[in-house]
């Protein structure tokens, strides 16, 4: 039987802080939603989509899905994008009349048919993404609260709600906001599974499996975390029942359910595009980019002009108009590895430094943006690593899962492929929001006058 959690001391000893928590939560969520909407209003449809041009292809794919075609859409790159975010955009594409759209951001790429968007359509996408982002904040807060109590929950929600990167994500037509919601919903369901007994336990594992699969359909790099998640599920089952059979059954269940959702698309892509994956040719493109001499040139650049020039050369092979066959994308990085081994090794160090640097690249961004990013991120990194020193947090089952997410995200984004802050944030930064909130709340519980003694030792409160 799953042991019952001890009663929350704040439930049996009501306090003024306990009574104020719902009001503080409401205030955080209201301000978080407001700043997302206000930040989104600063974005103009055409300029936003031209600067972050992935959204052009996502809308083009949404239009293709409405015609019953999965990936028959005009592209600026040769790889195929995974389908869930375009599916998310389908209702907006369907409900917005084409003749009323005043912007054609795809004009510079000469796509046929062109991708058009209206201000009303853009604002509707932003509004839904703002709500999804605040929903993700609540999920992150629930996980932190499970580890370290209600103070940690409020801190984590605050970290998420006011993080400048996550605020900006909600206002652009890109996958980040939807992916953040799905990833942390899956971790939330895994948390509930780890604490529940009886038949409901297996339903929660099933729901976590479905949401994980949807997350993979949104951003295929999540697949790298699936073996780690399956092992964690087996460990949780062994910890609960001491039964090898139950552990194997749980691991088998999550593997089979996720495979049942992902394999049909992967097999279809293999038959149509020759690659057994969710986003044909994308992994090969970013693998080549992550080990290219041009990426070395970009990361070692000392000015913005040199950085941009190297990035232009880096992306050129996979461009739809490059004329370079996909089979030759890895030729240049292989040559770089063979003939310039020292520079290749330095590149791996530069990627690691770029991944773990808790502020934006000062070569590329203004000093103001670098400072803002440091203010937002450095406390999270400090708190995340500090959590390893606190036994009640370190021993909590969710902590192991969160660190597993951090490590696998580094192996993908800091070593195997290219290192990018926006790809790191859903994994590492948000995991550190949870861990930092737990660590800081433990310190507050210990140091604030009048803190209940039990708050200093409890480890499995929701």
FIBA-93757 format. One record per residue: x, y, z of N, C-alpha, C, O in turn. Coordinates in steps of 0.1 Angstrom, whole numbers, plus 2048, in hexadecimal, padded with zeros to 3 digits. Atoms other than C-alpha are relative to their C-alpha. Example, Ala and Ser with C-alpha at 12.3 -4.5 7.8 and 13.67 -1.06 7.14 Angstrom:
residues 2
8097F480087B7D384E80980C80081380C807/7F77F58008897F58477F880B8087FD816809/
***
This chain:
residues 462
8087F480080080080080980C80081380D807/7F87F480180C8237F87FE80780E7F3809812/8017F97F38148358197F880D7FF7FA8147F5/8077F38017FD85282180980B80481180A80D/7F87F57FD80C8748227FC80580E7F0805812/8037FA7F380E8848457F780D7FD7F88137F3/8087F58017F589F84B80880D7FF81280E807/7F97F38018008C28417FF80780D7F480A811/8017F87F48098D58607F880D7FF7F2811809/8077F38027FA8F48517F17FD8007E9807801/80E8037FF7D98E284F7FB7FE80E7F0803812/8048027F27D88D887480380C8087FE80E813/7FD7F37F87E78FA87F7FE80B7F78088117F2/8027F58097D791586A80780C80480980F810/7F87F47FD7EB9348677FC80B7F67F48097ED/8047F48097E89578588067FE7F27FF8017E9/7FA80280D80094D83C7F87F67F87F67F87EC/80880A8077EA92F8337F48077FB7EF8047EF/80D7FA8047CB94583180380A7F47FB80C7EB/7FC7F680B7DE95E81A8047F97F38047FF7E9/7FB80780C7EA9438027F78017F37FC8037E8/8087FF80C7CC9427EB80080E7F97FF80F7ED/8007F28067CD9687E780D8037F980D8097EF/7F37FE8067F29687E08007F87F38057FD7E9/80080880D7ED94C7C67F88077F57FC8087EA/8097F980A7D095F7B580880D7FB80780F7EF/7F97F48057E697F7B480B7FC7F680D8037EC/7F580480980496C7A57FA7FC7F28008007E8/80680480D7EE95C78A7FA80B7F87FC80C7EC/8067F48077DC97C78280B8097FA80A80C7EE/7F57F88057FC99077E8077F87F580B7FE7EB/7FA80880A80C97376B7F98007F37FF8027E8/80880080C7F097275280080E7FA80080F7EE/8007F28057EF99874F80D8037F980D8097EE/7F37FC80681499B7478027F87F38097FD7EA/7FF80880D81297F72D7F88077F57FC8087EA/8097F980A7F599171C80680D7FB8068117EF/7FA7F38048069B371D80D7FE7F880F8057EE/7F48038088279A47107FC7FB7F28037FF7E9/80480480D8149936F57FB80B7F77FD80B7EA/8057F48088049B46EA80B8087FA80980F7F0/7F57F98068279C16E38057F97F380C7FF7EB/7FC80880C82B9A66C87F68037F57EA8037F7/8097FE80C81D9AE6A68017F47F780C7EE7F5/80180D80681299069180B7FE7F58137F47F6/7F780380B82899567280E8018048167F7801/7F27FF7FC8489A16828047F580A80F7F0809/7FD80B7F684698769E8027F37F880B7EB7FC/7FF80D80784196A68580C8007F68127F67F3/7F47FF80985D97766E80C7FE8088167F7804/7F58027F787597968B8027F280580D7ED806/80080E7FB86B9576997F87F87F67ED7F47F8/80780580C8639476787FB7F28007F47ED7F7/80580E7FF85C9246847F08018007EA7F77FB/80E7FF8008389306897FA8007F37EE7FC7F1/80580080E8349356647FE7F27FB7F37EF7F6/80180E80483A91065E7F57F98087EE7F0803/80B8067F882390667B7F28037FB7EA7FB7FA/80D7FC80680691A66C7FE7F97F27F37F57EF/80180680D80E90C64A7FC7F18027F47EC7FA/80480E7FE80C8E86587F27FF8067EB7F6803/80E8007FC7EC8F166A7F68017F57EC7FA7F5/8087FF80C7DD8FB6498007F37F97F57EE7F3/7FF80D8077E98DA63A7F87F68077F27ED801/80880A7F87D98C66577F18027FD7EA7F87FD/80E7FE8037B88D764F7FC7FA7F27F07F77F0/80380780D7BB8C962B8027F18018007EA7F7/7FF80F7FE7C18A663A80E7FC7FC8107EF7FB/7F28048037E78A763280880380C80880E811/7F97FE7F37FE8A164F80C8097FE80F811807/7F47F880181E8B06418028057F280D8077ED/7FF7FB80E8168BD61E7FE80F8017F48147FD/8017F17FE81E8E262580D8067FB8178007FB/7F37FA8058378FB61780980380C805807817/7F67FF7F68578FC62B80C8097FC80F80A7F1/7F37F980287691262F80C7F68038177F97FF/7F68097FD8898F463C7FC7F27FB7F07EF7F9/80380D80688C8D062F7FA7F680A7F37EC806/8068097F68828BF6507F28028027EC80D7FF/80E8007FD85F8B765B7FE80280E8047FC817/8037FD7F28518C567B7F67F78067ED7F27FF/8098087F983F8B16957F28068007F1813800/80D7FB8048198B56927F780680B7ED80C808/80A7FD7F680A8BD6B47FE80F8017F2814802/8027F27FF8108E36B57F88057F47EF80D7F6/80A7FC80B8018E76927F27FB8027E98027FE/80E8047FD7E38D369E7FA80A80A7EE80D809/8047F57F67E18EC6BB7FB80C7F87F28137FD/8037F48077E09076A17F47FF7F67EE8087F1/80B80380A7C58F668B7F38088037EE80E7FA/80C7F87FD7A790669D80180F7FC7F78157F7/7FE7F28047B59296988018027F17FB80B7EC/7FF7FF80E7BD9226747F27FE7FA7EE8047F0/80D80480579A91366F7F680C8027ED80F7F9/80A7F67FD78692F68080380E7FB7FA8177FC/7FD7F280579894D6717FF8017F18067FA7EA/8017FF80F78D95764E80D8057F981380E7FE/7F47FD8087AA9596357FF80F7FB8098167FC/8017F380779D97962580280B80A804817806/7FE7F57F679F98C64680E80180681080880F/7F28007FB7C498564C80880A7F980A80A7ED/7F97F58067D99A464780F7FE7FF8168067F8/7F18028007FC99564C8047F47F87FD7E97F9/7FB80C80881097E63580F7FE8048178027FC/7F28017FC8309766498097F77F88157F87F9/7F880980883A95B6318058067F380B7FF7EB/7FD7FA80D83F97361480F8007FE8137FE7F2/7F18008038659756198057F27FC8107F17F7/7FB80E80386794F6157F97FC7F37FD7F17EE/80680380D85194F5F57F97F38017F97EB7F8/80780D7FF83C9326037F38017F87EC80B7F7/80C8018088209265EE7F87F38047FD7E8802/8077F37FE8059275FA80680880C80C802815/7FA7F87F680F9446107F87FE80E7ED7FA80E/8058017F28099446367FB80E804803817804/8057F37FC7F29606417FB7FF80F7F67F4813/8057FF7F27E896B6647FA80E8027FE8187FD/8067F37FC7D298667380480480E8087FB816/7FD7FC7F37D799A6927F67F980A7FB7F5815/8098077F77B798B6A18047F18028037EC80E/7FC80E7FF7C396869A80D7FE80980E7F5811/7F47FF7F87E59706A97FD80280F8037FB817/8037FD7F27D697E6C97F87F48067FA7F1812/80780C7FB7BF95F6CC80A7F58048087EF80F/7F680A7FD7DD9486CB80780480D80A7FC816/7FA7FB7F47EE95E6E57F87FE80C7FD7FA817/8098027F47D095D6FC8007F28058017F0811/80080E7FC7CE9376FC80D7FC80680D7F5810/7F38047FB7F393470180380780E80A801816/7FF7FA7F27F294D71F7F97F780A7FF7F5815/8078087F67D89377308087F28028087EE80D/7F880C7FF7ED91772880C8028098107FA811/7F47FD7F880B9287377FD80180F8057FC817/8037FF7F27FA9307577FB7F38067FD7F0812/80380D7FC7EC90D75880D7F880480D7F080D/7F38077FD81090075680680580D80C7FE815/7FB7FA7F38199187737F97F980C8007F5816/8068077F57FF9077898057F18018077EC80C/7FB80E80080C8E477F80E8008078117F780F/7F27FF7FA8308EF7887FF80280F8067FD817/8027FD7F28238FD7A97FB7F38088007F1813/80580C7FA8118DC7B180C7F680380C7F080D/7F58097FE8318C87AC80980580B80E7FE814/7F87FA7F58458E07C27FA7FE80D8007FB817/8088017F482A8DF7DC8017F28068017EF812/7FF80E7FC82C8B97DD80D7FD80680E7F580F/7F38037FA8518BA7E480280880D808802816/7FC7F87F58528D67FD7F58098067F881180F/80B7F97F98308E48067FB80C7F98008107EE/8077F580781A9027FE80980C7FD8078137F3/7F77F580383691C8018087FE7F38098077EB/7F980380C84A90A7E67F78017F47FB8057E9/8097FF80B82B9087D17FE80E7FB7FF8117EF/8017F180482692E7D180C8057FA80C80D7F0/7F37FB80584B9347CB8017FB7F18058037E9/7FE80680D84B91C7AD7F68077F67FA80A7EA/80A7F980982B92C79E80580E7FD8048137F2/7FB7F380283B94E7A380C8007F680D8087ED/7F480180985C9447927FB7FE7F28008047E8/80580380E8489367747F980C7FB7FA80F7EF/8097F680582F95277280880D7FB8048137F2/7F97F480384996E77180D7FE7F98158077F6/7F480280786595D75E7FF8077F27F68047EB/8017F880C86C9757408007F77F37F97FB7EA/80080880C8739597277F27F97FE7ED7F97F3/80D80780185394672F7F580A7FD7EB8067F6/80A7F680383F96672E8008037F17F68037EB/7FF7FD80E84C96D70B7FB7F47F77F57F67ED/80580C8088459496FF7F18007FD7ED7FC7F2/80E80180182094D7057FB80A7F47F08087F0/8047F680A81F96A6EB8047FD7F28028057E9/7FB80380E82F9596CD7FB7F37FB7F77EA803/80580C80682493E6B580B7F67FF8117F47F4/7F680B7FF83C9236C07FC7F680A7F27F8811/80580C7F883A9026D280280280F7FC7FA817/7FC8007F384990D6F37F57FF80B7F57F7814/80B7FF7F68299157077F87F38007F67EE80B/80780D8008168F66FC8087F58058047EC80D/7F780B7FB8348E070280280180F8027F7816/7FE7FE7F183A8EF7257F47FA8077F67F3811/80C8057F98168E772E7FF7F18007FD7EB80A/80180F8018178C372180B7F98088097EF80F/7F58067F98398BB7307FD80080F7FF7F6816/8028007F28308C77537F37FB8047F17F7810/80C8087FD80D8B87518047F28027FF7EB80B/7FC80E7FF81E89774B8077FD80D8057F3813/7F98017F383589C7697F780180C7F97FA816/80A7FF7F58188A677E7F87F38027F57EF80D/80780D7FF8058867758097F58068047ED80D/7F780A7FA82487277D80280280F8037F8816/7FF7FD7F182688379F7F47FA8077F57F4811/80C8057FA80287A7A68007F08007FC7EA809/7FE80F80080985679B8097FB80B8067F1811/7F78047F68268547B37FA80080E8007FA817/8067FE7F380F85D7D07F37F98027ED7FA80D/80D8058007F084A7C88007F080180A7EA7FB/80180F7FF7E68267D07F27FC7FA7E98047F8/80C8058057CB8107C27FF8017F18088057EA/8027FF80F7BC80F79E80280D7FA80780E7EF/7FE7F38057BE83479B80E8037FC81180B7F3/7F17FE8037E483179B8037FD7F180B8047EB/7FD80480E7E481F7797FA80A7F67FF80C7EB/8067F68097CC83976A80980C7FF80B8127F4/7F77F58007E485477480D7FD7F88128067F1/7F58038098018427647FC8007F28048047E9/80580080E7EC83E7457FF80E7FB8038117EF/8027F28047E486374480E8077FE81080F7F5/7F27FB80280986C7498067FB7F380D8037ED/7FB80680D81285572C7FB8077F480280B7EB/8077FA80B7F986571580680F7FE8098137F3/7FB7F280080588971E80F8007FC8138097F4/7F380080482987F71A8017FE7F180A8047EA/80080280F8228726F77FC80C7F980280F7EE/8047F48078108926EE80C80A80180E8127F7/7F47F77FF82F8A56FB80A7FD7F58118057EF/7F780580B8448906E37FC8057F28048087EA/8067FB80D82D8996C680180F7FF8018147F3/7FE7F28018328BD6CF80F8047FE81380B7F5/7F27FE8018588BC6D48077F28018087ED80D/7FB80D7FF86889B6CB80C7FE80980F7F280C/7F58027F88878A16E07FC7FB80E8057F6815/8058067F48728976FE8027F18008027EB80B/7FE80E8018768736F280D7FB80780D7F080C/7F48047FA8998737007FE7FE80F8067F6816/8028027F288A8757237F77F48037F67F080F/80A80B7FD87285771F8077F48078017EF810/7FA80B7F988B83C72980280380F8007FB818/7FE7FC7F289384F7497F38008077F27FC813/80D8007FA86E8547507FB7F28037F67EF80E/80480E7FE86782F74C8087F980B8027F2813/7F98057F48838267647FC80580D7FA7FE817/8067F97F487683F77D7F37FA8047F17F7810/80D8067FD85383077B8027F28067FC7EE80F/7FD80D7FA86280D78180580180E8027F9816/7FA7FE7F287581A79F7F58048097F57FF815/80B7FC7F785682B7AD7F77F48037F37F280F/80980C7FE84280A7A98077F780A8017F1813/7F88097F785E7F67BA80080680E7FF7FF818/8007F97F38608107D67F37FE8077F27FE813/80D8017FA83B80C7DB7FC7F28047F77F080F/80580E7FE8357E77D880B7F58038087EA807/7F680A7FF8577D67D97FE7F47F78027E97FA/80380B80A84B7C27BB8068027F380380D7EC/7FA7FF80D8607BC79D7F68007F57F78077EA/80B80180A8417B27897F880D7FE7F68117F3/8077F380182F7D379180980A7FA8048127F2/7F77F680684E7E77888017FE7F18008077E9/80080380F8507D57667F38047FA7F38087EE/80D7FD80682B7D97607FE80F7FE7F98147F4/8017F180182D7FF7678088057F580480D7ED/7F77FC80B84B8037507FA7FC7F27FB8037E9/80680580D83A7EE7357F48097FC7F280C7F0/80D7F880381980273880480D7FA7FE8117F0/7FD7F38058298247338077FF7F38058087EA/7F980280D83F8177177F67FD7F57F78027EA/80A80480A8228067047F780B7FD7F480E7F1/80A7F580380A82470880680B7F780180F7EE/7FA7F680882383D6FB8037FB7F28028027E8/7FD80680D82E8266DF7F47FF7F77F58017EB/80D80280880A8206D47FC80D7FA7F680E7F0/8037F38068068466CF80A8057F680780B7EC/7F67FA80982784E6BF8047F77F48077FC7EA/7FB80980B82F82F6AA7F98027F37FF8017E8/8077FF80D81483369080580C7F880780B7EC/7FB7F580782185668780F7FD7FB8138017F0/7F280380384584A6888017F67F480A7F87EB/80080A80B83D82C6717FC8077F38028047E8/8057F880C82A84365980C8097FB80E8097EF/7F57F780584885B65880B7F77FA8127FC7F1/7F680980685F83D6517FD7FC7F28057FC7E9/80580480D84A83263480080C7F680380A7EA/8017F580984685562680D8087FF81080C7F4/7F47F780186786762F80C7F88038177FE802/7F48087FE87E84A63780780280D8127FD80F/7FA7FE7F288485365C7F57FC80A7EA80180A/8098057F587484167A80080A80C806806816/8017F67F586E86068F7F48097FE7ED8097F4/80B7F780085587B69780180C7F77F88127F3/7FD7F480886689768480B7FD7F68168007F9/7F680580A87788966580B80B7FD8078167F9/7F47F880489A89865E80480A80A80E810809/7FD7F57F68988B067C80C7FC80881580480A/7F58047F88AF89C69280E8007F98188047FF/7F48008078C989867780480E7FD8108117FE/7FC7F28028C88BD67080680780C81180D80B/7FB7FA7F48CD8C869480D7F98058157FF80C/7F48077FC8E78AD69A80C8057F88178077FD/7F67FA8098FB8BA67C80380E80580F812805/7FD7F27FB8F78DE68980780080D81080980F/7FA8007F39028D56AC80E7FC8008157FD80A/7F28048019248C86A08068067F48108007EE/7FB7F980D92B8E068380A80A80480A81080F/7F67F57FE9488F767F7F980E8017FF817807/8077F37FF92F91367A7FA80280E7F880E812/8057FE7F292090D69C80B80380980980C812/7F47FC7F994390E6AA80280F7FE806817807/7FE7F28039469306987F68098077FA81480B/80B7F87FA92593C6A680380280F80280D815/7FF7FF7F292C9336CA80D80680580E80B810/7F37F97FD9509416C980080E7FB80A8157FC/8007F28069459616B880180A80B7FC808816/7FF7F57F694E9816C97F780C7FD7F8816804/80A7F58039349976B87F47FA7F97F47EF7F4/80D8058069109946AB8017FD7F17FB7F47ED/7FF80280E91A9976878067F27FC8017EB7F4/7FA80D8029319796887F77F48047F67EA7FE/80A80A7FB91796569C7F57FE7F67F37F27F2/80B80180A8FB96C6838057FA7F37FE7F27ED/7FB80580D9119646658037F18018007E97F8/7FE80E7FE91B9426737F37F98027F27ED7FD/80D8077FF8F793A67C7FA7FF7F27F47F47EF/80580180E8ED9426588067F47F97FF7ED7F2/7F980B80690792964C7FC7F38067FB7E97FF/80380C7F98FD9106667F27FB7FB7F17EE7FA/80D8048048D890F65B7FE7FE7F17F47F87ED/80280080F8DE9116367FF7F17FB7F67F07F2/80180D8068E38EB62F7F17FA8017ED7F47F7/80D8067FF8C08E263C7F58097FA7E98067FB/80A7F78068AF90062B7FA7F97F38017F27EC/80780680B8958F66118078037F28057FB7E9/7FA7FB80C8A89095F680F7FD7FF8168027F5/7F28028008CB8FD5FE8057F67F58107F87F0/7FC80A80A8CB8E05E58097F580580D7EC7FE/7F880A7FA8E08CB5FD7F87F48057EF7F680D/80880C7FC8D28A76018027FE80F80C801815/8008037F28C989C62480B7F78048117F780F/7F680A7FE8E288062180E807802817800808/7F37F97FF8FF89A62080080A80C80A81180E/8007F67F58F48AF63F80B7FD80A811806810/7F78037F690C89C65580F8007FB8187FD803/7F380080592A89E63E80980A80681480780A/7F77F67FA9378BF64A8037FE80E80F800812/7FD8027F29348B866F80A7F48028127F480B/7F680B80094689666980E8057FD817801803/7F37FB8049628A865780680980B81280880E/7FB7F77F49648C26748057F780B80F7FB811/7FC8097F59668A568D80D7FA7FD8167F9806/7F480780498189367A80C8097FF817805804/7F57F78039978B067080380B80980E811809/7FE7F57F79928C968B7FB7FB80E7F2801814/8048077F398F8B36AB80180A80B7F880A814/7FE7F77F599C8CE6C27F480A8007EE80D80B/80B7F68019828E86B67F37F98037EA7FF809/80C8087FD9678CD6B87FE7FE80F7F3800814/8018017F296F8C76DC7FD80D8077F680E811/8037F37FB96F8EC6E37F18037FE7EB809807/80E7FE80294D8ED6D37F77FA80A7ED7FF80F/8088067F69408D46EC80080780D7F6808814/7FF7F87F494D8E97087F780D7FF7F0811808/8087F480293D9086F97F17FD8017E9805806/80F8047FF91B8F66F67FC7FD80E7F2802812/8038037F291D8EA71A7FF80E8077F681080F/8007F37F992590E7257F38087FC7ED80E805/80D7F980490891C7107F47FA8067EB80180A/80C8077FA8F090271E7FF80480F7F4807814/8017FE7F18F990874380180F804800812810/7FF7F27FC8FE92E7417F28058047E98057FB/80E7FB7FC8E193D7557FD80E7FC7F6815803/8047F38068DF95C73F8027FF7F18097F67EC/7FF80080E8DC96471B80E8037FB816808802/7F37FE8068FA96570380380F7FF7FC8167F7/7FD7F28019099887088058057F38058117F0/7FC7FC80E9179876E57F48037F77F680B7EE/80C7FF8098F49856D67F680A8057F08117FD/80B7F87FB8DD9976EE80680D80781180D80B/7FD7F37FA8DD9BA6FD8037FD80F7FF7F3815/7FD8027F28EB9BF7207F48008097F47FA814/80D8007F88C89C772D7FA7F28007F67ED80B/80680E8018BB9A57218087F68088037ED80E/7F78097F88D999372F7FE80280F7FD7F8816/8027FE7F18D49A37517F37FB8047F27F580F/80D8057FD8AF99B7518007F18017FB7EB80A/80080F8008B69777488087FB80C8047F0812/7F88057F48D19747647F780280C7F87F9815/8087FE7F48B998377E7F57F58017F27F180C/80B80A80089E96A7748057F28027FE7EA808/7FC80E8008B494B77180A7FC80A80A7F180F/7F58037F68D294D7897FA7FA80D7FF7F0812/8058067F48BC9487A87FA7F27FE7FB7EA807/80580D8028AC92A79880B7F580080A7EB805/7F58098008CD91A7918067FD80E8097F2812/7FB8017F28DA9217B47F67F88087FB7EF810/80A8077F88BA9147C47FF7F17FB7FD7E8804/80180E8058B98F57AD80C7F88068097ED80A/7F58087FB8DC8EA7B78008008108047F6816/8018007F18D68F57DC7F77F58047F97EF80F/80A80A7FB8B98DC7DD8077F28028027EA80A/7F880C7FE8D38C07DB8057FE80E8087F4812/7FA8007F38DF8CA7FD7F57FE80B7F97FD817/80B8017F68BD8C780E7FA7F17FF7F47EE7F5/80380E8018B68A28177F17FD7FC7EE7F47F4/80E8038028908A48177FC8027F17F37FC7EC/8037FD80E8908B27F38087F57F88027F07EE/7F78098078AD89C7E77FA7F28007FB7EA7F6/80580E80089B87C7F27F27FF7FA7ED7F37F9/80E8018068798857E38007F97F38097FD7EA/80080780D87086E7C67FF80A7F48058077E9/8027F780B86688C7B080E8077FD81080B7F1/7F37FA80388989B7B48087F87F780F7FE7EE/7F880980989987D7A37FB8027F28038027E9/8067FE80D88188178680480E7FA80780F7EE/7FC7F38058888A678380E8017FC8128077F2/7F28008048AD8A17838037F77F380C7FA7EC/80080880C8A88867697FD8087F48038077E9/8047F780B8978A075380B80A7FD80E80C7F1/7F57F78018B38B875980C7FA7F88118007EF/7F58078068CE89F74F7FE7FD7F28067FF7E9/80380480E8BD8927307FF80D7F780280C7EB/8017F48088B68B672580E8057FC81080A7F1/7F37FC8038DB8BD7278067F77F580D7FC7EC/7FA80980A8E589E7147FB8037F28028017E8/8067FC80D8CD8A96F880580E7FC80B8107F1/7FD7F28048D28CF6F880E80580381280F7FD/7F37FB7FD8F48D270780C7F87FA8177FD7FA/7F68098069078B66F57FC7FB7F28037FE7E8/80280780C8F68A36DA7FC80A7F58018097EA/8057F780B8E48BF6C780580E80381081080A/7FC7F37FD8E68E56C97FB80580D7F1800812/8047FB7F38E48F86EA7F880D7FE7FD8167F8/8097F48028C79116EB7F980380D7F37F9813/8077FC7F48B99247097F17FC7FF7EB7F7809/80E8028018959216FC7FD7F18007F27ED804/80280E8008998FB6F88037FA80E7FD7F0812/7FC8047F38A88F871B7F580380B7F37FB814/8097FA7F688E90C72E7F57F68057F37F4811/80B8097FB8708F272E8057F58097FE7F0811/7FB80B7F88878D873D80880580C803804817/7F77FD7F58A38E67527FB80C8087FA80A814/8047F47F889790975C7F47FD8087F3802814/80C8027F88758FE7668027F580B7FC7F6816/7FD80A7F58828DF77980780880B805805817/7F97F87F68998F878B7F68098087F980C813/80A7F87F987B90E7937F97F780B7F77FC816/8068097F686B8F07A580A7FE80C8077FF817/7F68047F688C8E67B780480D80980680C815/7FC7F47F989590A7C07F58058097F7809815/80B7FD7F88729117CD8007F780D7FD7FC818/7FF8097F58758F27E380B80480A809804816/7F57FD7F78978FC7F07FE80D80780080E813/8027F37F988E9207F77F57FF80A7F6806815/80B8017F686E9168098057F980C8007FC817/7FB8067F58818FF81F80880A809808809815/7F97F67F989891C8287F78098077F980D813/80A7F77FA87A93282F7F97F980C7F8800816/8068087F586A91784480980080C804800818/7F78027F588991485980380E80680580E813/7FC7F47FB89193985D7F580A8047F881280D/80A7F77FC87094B85F7FB7FE80E7F87F2812/8058027F28659518837F17FB7FF7E97FF7F7/80E8057FF84693D88C7FE7F47F77F27EF7F6/80380B80984B9228727FE7F38088057F1812/80380D7F983D90187D80B7F67FF8107F57F3/7F48098008598E88867FE7F57F58087F17EF/80280B8098498CD8718038047F18067FB7E9/7FD7FB80E84E8E285180E7FE7FC8117FD7F1/7F28018038738DD8548047F27FC80F7EF7F7/7FD80E8038718B78507F77F97F77FB7EE7F2/8098078088538AE83C8067FF7F280C8087ED/7FA80280D85C8A081A7F77FB7F57FB7FB7E9/80880580A83E8938087F28068017E88007FF/80C7F87FF8238AE80C7FB8047F28048077E9/8067FA80D80C8B77EE7FB80D8037F58147FA/
***
